[in-house]
Amino acid sequence: MEVIINQLGNIEVIPPSSPVLELNINPVAIKGDTGKSAYQIAVDNGFIGTEQEWINDLKSIEWSSTNW
């Protein structure tokens, strides 16, 4: 932080400059650990049926902003 007196005699407080954020845009994806599929999470949470039945079930739901 810097404190100066300007040409009009007023005190000005100049905050420290923000550090420059340099972004290195790299198109190479970083592969992390493979997690569970959405279907497996559904099964873990009580869904009973095949993966295709689960997909069909998802397709049959009329989705809105209140039920997802």
N, CA, C and O atoms as CSV, one atom per row, in Angstrom:
chain,resi,resn,atom,element,x,y,z
A,1,MET,N,N,0.845,-1.149,0.000
A,1,MET,CA,C,0.000,0.000,0.000
A,1,MET,C,C,0.908,1.234,0.000
A,1,MET,O,O,1.981,1.264,0.602
A,2,GLU,N,N,0.412,2.244,-0.710
A,2,GLU,CA,C,1.182,3.474,-0.797
A,2,GLU,C,C,0.279,4.646,-0.435
A,2,GLU,O,O,-0.876,4.693,-0.859
A,3,VAL,N,N,0.784,5.569,0.326
A,3,VAL,CA,C,0.049,6.774,0.695
A,3,VAL,C,C,0.773,7.962,0.069
A,3,VAL,O,O,1.973,8.151,0.270
A,4,ILE,N,N,0.018,8.767,-0.699
A,4,ILE,CA,C,0.631,9.934,-1.333
A,4,ILE,C,C,-0.236,11.167,-1.094
A,4,ILE,O,O,-1.413,11.062,-0.749
A,5,ILE,N,N,0.350,12.295,-1.278
A,5,ILE,CA,C,-0.399,13.551,-1.250
A,5,ILE,C,C,-0.429,14.041,-2.686
A,5,ILE,O,O,0.612,14.311,-3.284
A,6,ASN,N,N,-1.648,14.155,-3.241
A,6,ASN,CA,C,-1.762,14.553,-4.642
A,6,ASN,C,C,-1.546,16.055,-4.814
A,6,ASN,O,O,-1.263,16.761,-3.846
A,7,GLN,N,N,-1.680,16.540,-6.045
A,7,GLN,CA,C,-1.393,17.938,-6.366
A,7,GLN,C,C,-2.344,18.912,-5.661
A,7,GLN,O,O,-2.016,20.086,-5.490
A,8,LEU,N,N,-3.521,18.425,-5.254
A,8,LEU,CA,C,-4.472,19.287,-4.558
A,8,LEU,C,C,-4.268,19.253,-3.047
A,8,LEU,O,O,-5.001,19.905,-2.305
A,9,GLY,N,N,-3.289,18.505,-2.600
A,9,GLY,CA,C,-3.023,18.399,-1.180
A,9,GLY,C,C,-3.842,17.333,-0.476
A,9,GLY,O,O,-3.803,17.229,0.750
A,10,ASN,N,N,-4.577,16.545,-1.232
A,10,ASN,CA,C,-5.375,15.469,-0.650
A,10,ASN,C,C,-4.537,14.210,-0.481
A,10,ASN,O,O,-3.654,13.915,-1.286
A,11,ILE,N,N,-4.829,13.490,0.565
A,11,ILE,CA,C,-4.133,12.224,0.819
A,11,ILE,C,C,-4.832,11.128,0.023
A,11,ILE,O,O,-6.055,10.993,0.065
A,12,GLU,N,N,-4.055,10.370,-0.684
A,12,GLU,CA,C,-4.582,9.228,-1.442
A,12,GLU,C,C,-3.898,7.961,-0.955
A,12,GLU,O,O,-2.684,7.921,-0.756
A,13,VAL,N,N,-4.699,6.944,-0.772
A,13,VAL,CA,C,-4.170,5.632,-0.397
A,13,VAL,C,C,-4.278,4.751,-1.637
A,13,VAL,O,O,-5.364,4.529,-2.172
A,14,ILE,N,N,-3.158,4.271,-2.067
A,14,ILE,CA,C,-3.111,3.416,-3.252
A,14,ILE,C,C,-2.878,1.987,-2.785
A,14,ILE,O,O,-1.826,1.673,-2.228
A,15,PRO,N,N,-3.880,1.109,-3.017
A,15,PRO,CA,C,-3.722,-0.279,-2.581
A,15,PRO,C,C,-2.618,-0.964,-3.377
A,15,PRO,O,O,-2.280,-0.535,-4.480
A,16,PRO,N,N,-2.067,-2.016,-2.820
A,16,PRO,CA,C,-1.040,-2.743,-3.566
A,16,PRO,C,C,-1.640,-3.308,-4.842
A,16,PRO,O,O,-2.813,-3.679,-4.886
A,17,SER,N,N,-0.840,-3.364,-5.849
A,17,SER,CA,C,-1.342,-3.897,-7.115
A,17,SER,C,C,-1.607,-5.387,-6.965
A,17,SER,O,O,-0.902,-6.107,-6.258
A,18,SER,N,N,-2.633,-5.809,-7.648
A,18,SER,CA,C,-2.981,-7.232,-7.614
A,18,SER,C,C,-1.943,-8.020,-8.387
A,18,SER,O,O,-1.432,-7.550,-9.404
A,19,PRO,N,N,-1.632,-9.201,-7.916
A,19,PRO,CA,C,-0.686,-10.014,-8.685
A,19,PRO,C,C,-1.302,-10.381,-10.033
A,19,PRO,O,O,-2.514,-10.567,-10.143
A,20,VAL,N,N,-0.486,-10.476,-11.014
A,20,VAL,CA,C,-0.945,-10.836,-12.346
A,20,VAL,C,C,-1.119,-12.351,-12.388
A,20,VAL,O,O,-0.212,-13.113,-12.050
A,21,LEU,N,N,-2.289,-12.755,-12.806
A,21,LEU,CA,C,-2.565,-14.181,-12.918
A,21,LEU,C,C,-2.296,-14.607,-14.349
A,21,LEU,O,O,-2.959,-14.153,-15.281
A,22,GLU,N,N,-1.333,-15.468,-14.509
A,22,GLU,CA,C,-1.010,-15.963,-15.835
A,22,GLU,C,C,-1.673,-17.312,-16.037
A,22,GLU,O,O,-1.487,-18.243,-15.252
A,23,LEU,N,N,-2.444,-17.395,-17.099
A,23,LEU,CA,C,-3.118,-18.655,-17.411
A,23,LEU,C,C,-2.350,-19.369,-18.501
A,23,LEU,O,O,-2.029,-18.802,-19.546
A,24,ASN,N,N,-2.075,-20.601,-18.231
A,24,ASN,CA,C,-1.420,-21.423,-19.224
A,24,ASN,C,C,-2.496,-22.321,-19.817
A,24,ASN,O,O,-2.831,-23.362,-19.253
A,25,ILE,N,N,-3.027,-21.912,-20.945
A,25,ILE,CA,C,-4.084,-22.684,-21.590
A,25,ILE,C,C,-3.441,-23.884,-22.275
A,25,ILE,O,O,-2.689,-23.743,-23.240
A,26,ASN,N,N,-3.751,-25.048,-21.760
A,26,ASN,CA,C,-3.156,-26.266,-22.288
A,26,ASN,C,C,-4.285,-27.201,-22.701
A,26,ASN,O,O,-5.068,-27.631,-21.854
A,27,PRO,N,N,-4.381,-27.519,-23.980
A,27,PRO,CA,C,-5.484,-28.362,-24.433
A,27,PRO,C,C,-5.388,-29.822,-24.008
A,27,PRO,O,O,-6.303,-30.601,-24.277
A,28,VAL,N,N,-4.313,-30.201,-23.358
A,28,VAL,CA,C,-4.148,-31.579,-22.935
A,28,VAL,C,C,-4.971,-31.802,-21.659
A,28,VAL,O,O,-4.788,-31.098,-20.666
A,29,ALA,N,N,-5.857,-32.762,-21.692
A,29,ALA,CA,C,-6.694,-33.054,-20.528
A,29,ALA,C,C,-5.884,-33.820,-19.489
A,29,ALA,O,O,-4.990,-34.604,-19.810
A,30,ILE,N,N,-6.227,-33.565,-18.248
A,30,ILE,CA,C,-5.605,-34.311,-17.158
A,30,ILE,C,C,-6.586,-35.376,-16.722
A,30,ILE,O,O,-7.704,-35.066,-16.310
A,31,LYS,N,N,-6.180,-36.615,-16.810
A,31,LYS,CA,C,-7.069,-37.719,-16.485
A,31,LYS,C,C,-6.927,-38.057,-15.008
A,31,LYS,O,O,-5.839,-38.354,-14.516
A,32,GLY,N,N,-8.045,-38.005,-14.328
A,32,GLY,CA,C,-8.056,-38.358,-12.908
A,32,GLY,C,C,-8.515,-39.788,-12.713
A,32,GLY,O,O,-8.665,-40.545,-13.672
A,33,ASP,N,N,-8.732,-40.141,-11.479
A,33,ASP,CA,C,-9.220,-41.475,-11.166
A,33,ASP,C,C,-10.620,-41.648,-11.734
A,33,ASP,O,O,-11.403,-40.699,-11.790
A,34,THR,N,N,-10.924,-42.865,-12.151
A,34,THR,CA,C,-12.249,-43.169,-12.660
A,34,THR,C,C,-13.183,-43.366,-11.476
A,34,THR,O,O,-12.905,-44.155,-10.572
A,35,GLY,N,N,-14.269,-42.655,-11.494
A,35,GLY,CA,C,-15.245,-42.771,-10.414
A,35,GLY,C,C,-16.396,-43.677,-10.816
A,35,GLY,O,O,-16.366,-44.309,-11.872
A,36,LYS,N,N,-17.401,-43.732,-9.970
A,36,LYS,CA,C,-18.581,-44.550,-10.246
A,36,LYS,C,C,-19.425,-43.892,-11.321
A,36,LYS,O,O,-19.442,-42.669,-11.461
A,37,SER,N,N,-20.123,-44.722,-12.074
A,37,SER,CA,C,-21.065,-44.190,-13.055
A,37,SER,C,C,-22.308,-43.693,-12.326
A,37,SER,O,O,-22.553,-44.054,-11.175
A,38,ALA,N,N,-23.082,-42.864,-13.007
A,38,ALA,CA,C,-24.330,-42.372,-12.423
A,38,ALA,C,C,-25.260,-43.551,-12.118
A,38,ALA,O,O,-25.966,-43.545,-11.110
A,39,TYR,N,N,-25.255,-44.555,-12.990
A,39,TYR,CA,C,-26.085,-45.743,-12.753
A,39,TYR,C,C,-25.656,-46.453,-11.474
A,39,TYR,O,O,-26.502,-46.838,-10.667
A,40,GLN,N,N,-24.342,-46.629,-11.279
A,40,GLN,CA,C,-23.857,-47.317,-10.079
A,40,GLN,C,C,-24.206,-46.544,-8.822
A,40,GLN,O,O,-24.526,-47.137,-7.792
A,41,ILE,N,N,-24.145,-45.224,-8.900
A,41,ILE,CA,C,-24.545,-44.409,-7.748
A,41,ILE,C,C,-26.029,-44.596,-7.466
A,41,ILE,O,O,-26.437,-44.671,-6.307
A,42,ALA,N,N,-26.845,-44.673,-8.530
A,42,ALA,CA,C,-28.279,-44.912,-8.346
A,42,ALA,C,C,-28.517,-46.265,-7.678
A,42,ALA,O,O,-29.343,-46.371,-6.771
A,43,VAL,N,N,-27.800,-47.298,-8.118
A,43,VAL,CA,C,-27.921,-48.627,-7.512
A,43,VAL,C,C,-27.493,-48.576,-6.049
A,43,VAL,O,O,-28.159,-49.142,-5.182
A,44,ASP,N,N,-26.399,-47.907,-5.783
A,44,ASP,CA,C,-25.912,-47.772,-4.397
A,44,ASP,C,C,-26.943,-47.073,-3.513
A,44,ASP,O,O,-26.977,-47.276,-2.299
A,45,ASN,N,N,-27.776,-46.252,-4.136
A,45,ASN,CA,C,-28.787,-45.510,-3.389
A,45,ASN,C,C,-30.169,-46.138,-3.470
A,45,ASN,O,O,-31.167,-45.498,-3.138
A,46,GLY,N,N,-30.230,-47.400,-3.913
A,46,GLY,CA,C,-31.482,-48.136,-3.833
A,46,GLY,C,C,-32.190,-48.440,-5.137
A,46,GLY,O,O,-33.222,-49.111,-5.116
A,47,PHE,N,N,-31.679,-47.972,-6.289
A,47,PHE,CA,C,-32.339,-48.301,-7.556
A,47,PHE,C,C,-32.203,-49.792,-7.818
A,47,PHE,O,O,-31.128,-50.367,-7.652
A,48,ILE,N,N,-33.294,-50.407,-8.227
A,48,ILE,CA,C,-33.279,-51.834,-8.572
A,48,ILE,C,C,-33.662,-51.944,-10.031
A,48,ILE,O,O,-34.752,-51.525,-10.421
A,49,GLY,N,N,-32.789,-52.497,-10.833
A,49,GLY,CA,C,-33.058,-52.674,-12.254
A,49,GLY,C,C,-31.766,-52.610,-13.045
A,49,GLY,O,O,-30.695,-52.335,-12.504
A,50,THR,N,N,-31.892,-52.871,-14.349
A,50,THR,CA,C,-30.718,-52.854,-15.221
A,50,THR,C,C,-30.361,-51.416,-15.576
A,50,THR,O,O,-31.122,-50.484,-15.313
A,51,GLU,N,N,-29.201,-51.261,-16.172
A,51,GLU,CA,C,-28.790,-49.921,-16.593
A,51,GLU,C,C,-29.761,-49.364,-17.633
A,51,GLU,O,O,-30.088,-48.178,-17.604
A,52,GLN,N,N,-30.219,-50.208,-18.542
A,52,GLN,CA,C,-31.177,-49.752,-19.553
A,52,GLN,C,C,-32.497,-49.345,-18.910
A,52,GLN,O,O,-33.109,-48.362,-19.329
A,53,GLU,N,N,-32.941,-50.082,-17.902
A,53,GLU,CA,C,-34.177,-49.708,-17.188
A,53,GLU,C,C,-34.005,-48.356,-16.489
A,53,GLU,O,O,-34.930,-47.545,-16.440
A,54,TRP,N,N,-32.822,-48.135,-15.957
A,54,TRP,CA,C,-32.543,-46.862,-15.304
A,54,TRP,C,C,-32.581,-45.718,-16.309
A,54,TRP,O,O,-33.157,-44.662,-16.043
A,55,ILE,N,N,-31.955,-45.941,-17.481
A,55,ILE,CA,C,-31.965,-44.927,-18.541
A,55,ILE,C,C,-33.394,-44.644,-18.990
A,55,ILE,O,O,-33.779,-43.486,-19.150
A,56,ASN,N,N,-34.181,-45.701,-19.194
A,56,ASN,CA,C,-35.580,-45.520,-19.601
A,56,ASN,C,C,-36.356,-44.755,-18.542
A,56,ASN,O,O,-37.207,-43.922,-18.855
A,57,ASP,N,N,-36.050,-45.050,-17.282
A,57,ASP,CA,C,-36.712,-44.360,-16.174
A,57,ASP,C,C,-36.384,-42.865,-16.204
A,57,ASP,O,O,-37.262,-42.026,-16.002
A,58,LEU,N,N,-35.122,-42.540,-16.455
A,58,LEU,CA,C,-34.723,-41.127,-16.544
A,58,LEU,C,C,-35.428,-40.428,-17.699
A,58,LEU,O,O,-35.851,-39.278,-17.573
A,59,LYS,N,N,-35.551,-41.127,-18.824
A,59,LYS,CA,C,-36.190,-40.537,-19.998
A,59,LYS,C,C,-37.682,-40.300,-19.783
A,59,LYS,O,O,-38.269,-39.415,-20.405
A,60,SER,N,N,-38.286,-41.078,-18.916
A,60,SER,CA,C,-39.734,-40.971,-18.723
A,60,SER,C,C,-40.117,-39.837,-17.775
A,60,SER,O,O,-41.292,-39.478,-17.690
A,61,ILE,N,N,-39.156,-39.272,-17.067
A,61,ILE,CA,C,-39.439,-38.197,-16.108
A,61,ILE,C,C,-39.517,-36.870,-16.843
A,61,ILE,O,O,-38.648,-36.554,-17.655
A,62,GLU,N,N,-40.546,-36.098,-16.562
A,62,GLU,CA,C,-40.627,-34.753,-17.121
A,62,GLU,C,C,-39.889,-33.828,-16.157
A,62,GLU,O,O,-40.395,-33.492,-15.086
A,63,TRP,N,N,-38.701,-33.427,-16.551
A,63,TRP,CA,C,-37.827,-32.668,-15.667
A,63,TRP,C,C,-38.216,-31.197,-15.636
A,63,TRP,O,O,-38.610,-30.617,-16.647
A,64,SER,N,N,-38.096,-30.620,-14.464
A,64,SER,CA,C,-38.317,-29.179,-14.297
A,64,SER,C,C,-37.293,-28.663,-13.291
A,64,SER,O,O,-36.468,-29.425,-12.787
A,65,SER,N,N,-37.350,-27.392,-13.010
A,65,SER,CA,C,-36.375,-26.812,-12.083
A,65,SER,C,C,-36.615,-27.237,-10.643
A,65,SER,O,O,-35.792,-26.938,-9.778
A,66,THR,N,N,-37.709,-27.920,-10.360
A,66,THR,CA,C,-38.012,-28.304,-8.976
A,66,THR,C,C,-37.796,-29.784,-8.685
A,66,THR,O,O,-37.884,-30.185,-7.525
A,67,ASN,N,N,-37.520,-30.607,-9.686
A,67,ASN,CA,C,-37.388,-32.041,-9.400
A,67,ASN,C,C,-36.077,-32.644,-9.879
A,67,ASN,O,O,-36.029,-33.817,-10.249
A,68,TRP,N,N,-35.053,-31.875,-9.874
A,68,TRP,CA,C,-33.746,-32.442,-10.196
A,68,TRP,C,C,-32.860,-32.182,-9.090
A,68,TRP,O,O,-31.692,-32.569,-9.131
